[in-house]
């Protein structure tokens, strides 16, 4: 999966391809380590060592997750000497990660039965 960075008008009704890409994106975000990595990158660019400390996973696992995010076009890299520096490619991801965490927070603090669907 690779998300296009081209900015264009979005159709009022998403098509099948857009739903498929969105589902792939949400599946990538469905992993706790990847979500933690993207949340950390909201604060700015970082290298693998820093991101490993932030998410508490083993370095090889963090590298694999970052590779998946890079292949999906969600993060970009640049070299700084021998270090690889990661950053978010889309500001939309900052909002998406924040909203996912907001929904989680609301679910954690809700009391009583689920509200009736509207």
C-alpha positions, -999 to 999 in steps of 0.1 A, spaced: 0 0 0 12 35 -8 -8 65 -1 -6 92 -27 7 126 -15 -11 144 -43 -37 169 -30 -69 168 -49 -106 173 -43 -121 143 -25 -153 129 -40 -184 132 -18 -189 95 -19 -158 74 -15 -152 47 -41 -141 11 -37 -104 19 -41 -106 47 -14 -124 23 10 -98 -4 3 -68 20 9 -85 34 41 -90 -2 54 -53 -10 47 -43 22 65 -65 14 95 -51 -21 96 -16 -7 98 -27 16 127 -44 -14 144 -10 -25 157 -1 -10 191 36 -6 183 30 11 150 4 34 166 29 43 193 56 50 167 33 73 147 22 91 179 59 96 188 66 110 153 38 135 158 63 153 181 89 155 154 115 133 136 134 107 154 159 78 149 153 41 156 171 43 190 148 71 202 117 53 189 127 20 205 129 38 239 95 54 234 76 23 225 95 -2 246 97 -29 219 129 -46 208 149 -27 183 145 -53 155 108 -52 159 107 -14 158 128 -15 127 104 -39 110 74 -18 120 91 13 106 99 -5 74 62 -14 70 52 22 77 78 35 52 67 10 25 31 21 30 42 57 24 33 69 59 68 78 71 97 92 53 134 88 60 166 108 56 202 100 65 221 119 91 256 104 91 250 68 99 216 73 115 183 70 97 158 97 108 121 91 105 93 115 101 56 115 93 48 121 56 13 134 60 -1 159 86 -34 139 82 -18 111 101 -12 134 131 -50 141 132 -59 105 126 -37 92 154 -50 119 178 -86 111 169 -80 74 174 -66 81 209 -95 105 216 -120 77 207 -101 53 230 -101 79 258 -139 84 254 -145 46 255 -124 43 287 -143 71 304 -178 63 293 -203 51 319 -236 35 314 -251 17 284 -241 26 248 -261 55 234 -288 45 209 -278 48 172 -292 78 154 
